[in-house]
Amino acid sequence: MSKKPEFILASYVTYKELHKCEKYRSQYQILAKFIKYAIYEKRVYQFSSIEIRKIVEDLFG
């Protein structure tokens, strides 16, 4: 698990910048971007909500 402060801070800053962007209307759209990235990065094709949560936490803190 990558609980390094710089990963958590980078994730927060990315979220904050995406939230300020006019392109996204809700937090769920931003969360979907994080999840899509996690799926692509880890190359998973089947997962449960618990598994994808763990993958996102491992990647972004």
C-alpha positions in Angstrom: 0.0 0.0 0.0 1.4 3.4 -1.0 0.6 5.5 2.1 3.5 7.9 1.4 2.5 11.5 2.0 3.6 12.6 -1.5 1.2 10.1 -3.1 -1.7 11.2 -0.9 -0.9 14.8 -1.5 -0.6 14.3 -5.3 -4.0 12.5 -5.4 -5.6 15.3 -3.4 -4.2 18.0 -5.6 -5.3 16.2 -8.8 -8.8 15.8 -7.4 -8.9 19.4 -6.4 -7.8 20.6 -9.8 -10.3 18.3 -11.5 -13.0 19.6 -9.2 -12.3 23.2 -10.2 -12.4 22.3 -13.9 -15.7 23.1 -15.6 -15.6 19.7 -17.4 -16.8 17.7 -14.4 -20.2 18.3 -12.8 -19.9 16.0 -9.8 -17.5 14.2 -7.6 -18.7 10.9 -9.1 -17.3 11.9 -12.5 -13.9 12.6 -10.9 -14.0 9.3 -8.9 -14.8 7.5 -12.2 -11.6 8.9 -13.7 -9.6 7.6 -10.8 -11.3 4.2 -11.1 -10.8 4.0 -14.9 -7.1 4.9 -14.5 -6.7 2.1 -11.9 -8.4 -0.4 -14.2 -6.2 0.5 -17.1 -3.0 0.7 -15.0 -3.5 -2.7 -13.3 -5.1 -4.3 -16.4 -8.0 -5.8 -14.5 -11.0 -7.2 -16.4 -13.1 -8.5 -13.6 -13.5 -7.1 -10.1 -15.8 -6.5 -7.3 -16.4 -3.2 -5.7 -14.2 -4.2 -2.8 -11.4 -5.2 -5.1 -11.5 -2.0 -7.1 -11.6 0.0 -3.9 -8.4 -1.7 -2.8 -6.7 -1.1 -6.2 -7.6 2.6 -6.1 -6.3 2.9 -2.5 -3.1 1.1 -3.4 -2.5 3.5 -6.3 -3.6 6.8 -4.8 -3.3 6.4 -1.1 
